[in-house]
Amino acid sequence: MLRASAWLAAAVSAVLALSMMSADAAGHKHSGIPAYVTAAVADSARPDADKKADDERKPAETLAFSHVKPGDSVAELMPGGGYFTRMLSVIVGPSGHVYAIVPPPMPPMPGRRMRMDMGAAAKKIAADPHYSNVTVLTTLGTDSWGLPGPVDLVWTTDNYHDFHNGRPGSKVDIAPFNKLAFDALKPGGIFLVVDHAGAAGTGTSQTSTLHRIDPAAARKEIEAAGFKLVAHSNALRNPKDPHTARIFDASIRGHTDKFMYRFEKPKS
């Protein structure tokens, strides 16, 4: 009886050890988040303001969902303050690259004396030796993003709706824009889209008012460019969001209902 118990204990230990080895070999923690994603989120170089937003933005879940990995080349559209830029840079490492794609600086407009440079934060990050694999391209909104070659991942978070809005007084045809994303990717490459959800049936009617877009409308547009939706995540969904307020409204800011889609460029 004692010998049988000892054998059973040894067998259980072996199974557990094998399980742990398999998880380690895959580079994942038991939570399903790759170890390199966890390390990027924990990077001490990240600003405190970014870390304080982690509970709301769930960077580990978002990065893991995108399938970004060491050595990848990434085109990040409209990186804003660089919240994800820094983590993407750390994940892809010295053998990868992050291209932060922003619009050219806007000249002064009536009522505004200063030039608006939406790439200012990204340029500051690119100048930091800690993020030496970041390059800023001021080509968003033009006919070419100027990438040196096809990338593994095109990334956009919280601003797909804005690609419909353009600059004041201008109109945007979203179809050529999504075609640029398609053409920028290698076969099998990923287009990650995270954005503020509009109510079902609203289509693209609220992109410049509430700064939201109906997830179904976004999916239809992106698939029309040739992409295939391969996964979606509910990690950032908020069923309590009534979808009636602007995303900047104090009643919902930081807690909007968001959809997360992973599209793939077919391999053939």
N, C-alpha and C positions, 0 to 999 in steps of 0.2 A: 504493500500500500504506500509506504514511504517512498519506495523507488518510483512508483507511478506518479506520485505527486511531484517528485523532483523532475521527472521527465516532462510533465505538463508545464511546470514553471519555466524550464529551459526552453520549451517550444514557444511559449508565450513571449519570452524575452527575445528569442530569435526573430519572431514575427514583428515585434515592435522595433527592433533594431533595423530590420530590413525596410520597414515603413519609413523610419526616420532617414535612412540612407537614400531612399527613393526621393523623398521630399527635398533633401539637401542637394541631390544630383540635379534636380529640376530647377534649383535656385529659388525655391519657394519656401516661405514659412508655412506653418500649419494653417494660417488664416487664408491661404490662397494668394497672398500678396507676394510677388517676387522680392527676394532679399535686396536686390539693387534698387527697387522702388522704395522700400522701407528706408534704406540708407539715404536716398535722395531727399526724402521728406524730413529725415532727422538731421540733415546737413546743418552744421552750426553756422554756416555763412548766410543762411536764409534770414531776412529781416524779421524782427519780432512782429511787425504788423502783418506779415504774411502768415506767420505761424498762428496768430490769433484768429485768422480766417479759416483755419483748417477744419474746424468742426462743421462749418457751413459748406465749405467747398469740397470736402472729402477728396483730397489730392491722391491719396494712396489708391483708393478704389477707382478713381478716374484714370490714373496713369496705368494701372494694371489692366483695366478694361481696354485701353488703346493698344495693348500688346507692344508698346515701345520697349526696346531692349538695347543693351550695350552694342555700339557699333553702328546704330541706325543713323540715317540722315533724315532730318525733320524740317518741314516748312511750317512754321507757326504763323498764322495769319492774325494780325492785330493783337500783339501780345500785351497791350496795355502797360501796366506797371511791371510786368515780368514775373508775375506770380508763378506761372508754370514754366517760363523760360529757364529759370535757374534750375529747377528740378529736372527738366528735360536735358539740360546741358550736363548735369552730373550723371544722369542715367546713361546717355549715349557715350560719354567718356571721350578720351583722346582719339579713339578710332572712329568716332561718329561726329556729326555736326548738326547744329541748329541754325536755321536761317529764319530770322525774325523779319517777316515781310510787313511793311507798313506803308501808308500813303506818303507821297512827297509832302514836305512842309507846306502848309497853306499860307498864302500872303495875307497881310492885314486886310480886314474887311471893315465896312462902315460900322462904327460902334465898337470896334475891337482893334486896338493899336498893335498888339503883339502878334507875331506869326504863331500859328498853331502847329507844333511839331509832335505828331502822335508817336514818333519813334524815339523821343528823347530818353525815356526810361530804358528802352532796349539798347540804345547806343551806350548808355552808362554801364549797363551790364556787360556788353561786348568789350568795353575798355578795361574791365576787371580781369586780371590774370587768372582768377579762379574759374572764369568762364571763357577761356581762350578759344573754345570751339563754337562761339556764337558770332554770327555775321548778320548785320542789319542790311536789308535790301529795301530801298524806298521806292518800290515798284507797284504796290497794291493800287488797283484802280487803273492800271495801264494794260496794254495788250499783251504784255509778257512780264512774268515775275523775275526773269533774269537769273534763274537757278543754273548752276554749272552742269547739272545733270539730273536725272530722275531721282526722286527721294523715296524713302520707305513709308513715310507718314506725313500726311497733311493734317494739321491740327488747328481747330478753331473752337474757342470756348466763350460763350456768352455774347457773341457778336454776329452770328450768321444773319440774324434779322437786319443788322445794320448794313449788310452788303446790298440790301434792297434800296437803301435810302440815298446813297451817294452823297455828294456835296450839295450845299444849298443851291437850288435852282437847276440841279441836274437830275437826270433820270438814269436808272440802272437796269440793264437787261441781265437778269441773273443767270440765264442759260450760258452765255459765254464765260461768265465767272466760274460756274461749276465745271465747265469744259476745261478751263485752265487748271483747276484742281485735278481733274482726271488725267490730263496730259502731263502734269508734274510728277505723277506717281509711276513707280515701277509696276509691271504686271504683278498682281497680288498685293499691291500696296494698300494702305489703309487711309481712309478719310474719316477722322473723328470729328463729330459735330455735337456740341453741347450748347443748349440755348434755353432761354426763358420761354415757357410754353404759353401760348394763347389758348383761349377756349376753342373747343372743337367747332369747326365750321367757320371760324373767323378768317381762315386763309392767311393772306399776307396783308390784310387791311389795317393791322395795328403795329406794323414794324416801325413807324415813325411817331406814333402817338403813345402807345403803352410800351413800346419797345419789346414786343412779344411776337411770336409766330406760331401758328397752328402746327404741331408736329407733323400731322399728315401732309400739310402743304409743303413743308421743308423736305420731307421724304420723297414726295412726288417729283419735286424739282431736281433733287440730287440724283434720283434714279434715272431721270430723263437724260442725264449726262452720260449714262452708261454704267453707273455704279450699282452694286448689289448690296442691299442691307443684309448684313450677316449676324448682327446682334444688337440688342438694346438693353439698357440698364435702368432700373428704377431707383438707383442709389441716391439720386438728387430729386426725386419726385416729392411733392408736398400736396397731398389731397386737400389740405385746408386752405390753399391759395384759391381765392374766388376768381382769379384771372381778370379782375376788373380794374385793378390799379396799375399805375405806371410802376415799372420795376424800381424806380428811385424813390417811390413813396415810402415814408417812414413806417407805414403799417405792414409793409411786406419786404422792404429792402433786405437783402441777405437771406431771405427765406422763400424766394419765388419757387414755383413749381418748374423744374427743369427736365428736359428730355435729354437722353444721351444715346446717340446712335453711332455704330461702327459700320461704315461702308467699306467695301472692297472693290478694287479695280480688278476685273476678271483676268485670270492668268493667260487666257487665250480668247 
